[in-house]
């Protein structure tokens, strides 16, 4: 999406396409697992962006990203006709990540997360399922708790329309 797209237009563009339900369900699962008090602090200690631009030049269209401090903790993107994404979490809280129903496990190097980090990559459905696992939820929450100690640098990208949809019960 073009960077000059307003938050309302970005949300409307996402809502008119085929990916909104998957984006909402996956972000809802992530926020329930990692940020149980999500209605408090949104836009300050964590943000949810809608159709954020990506600087990787990879041609991947990001659909949404949850960011805390200087890093993204949960990202969803379009891959062909499906929604895929990744979740960053505390490795020490997880146990055997290879036993999870997930496509890939990476060891990213985000400065804010420190050395105790792990990234799970999979489809939106896989991420929803894996975030329902107590160990994964604890590992996601442990990283989020450590990161939500200050304002995120991405606060301008917070999209309250998508947040409202995700937090709606």
LINVENBEL-V268662 format. One line per field, one symbol per residue. burial: + if it has 16 or more other ideal C-beta (glycine too) atoms within 10 Angstrom, else -. A space follows every 50 residues. Layout:
burial: ???
This chain:
burial: +-----+--++--+----++-++++++++++++++--+---++-++++++ ++---------++++++++-++++++++----+++++++++-++--+--+ -+-------+-++---+++++++++++++++-+-+++-++++++--++-- -+-+--+++-+++-+++--
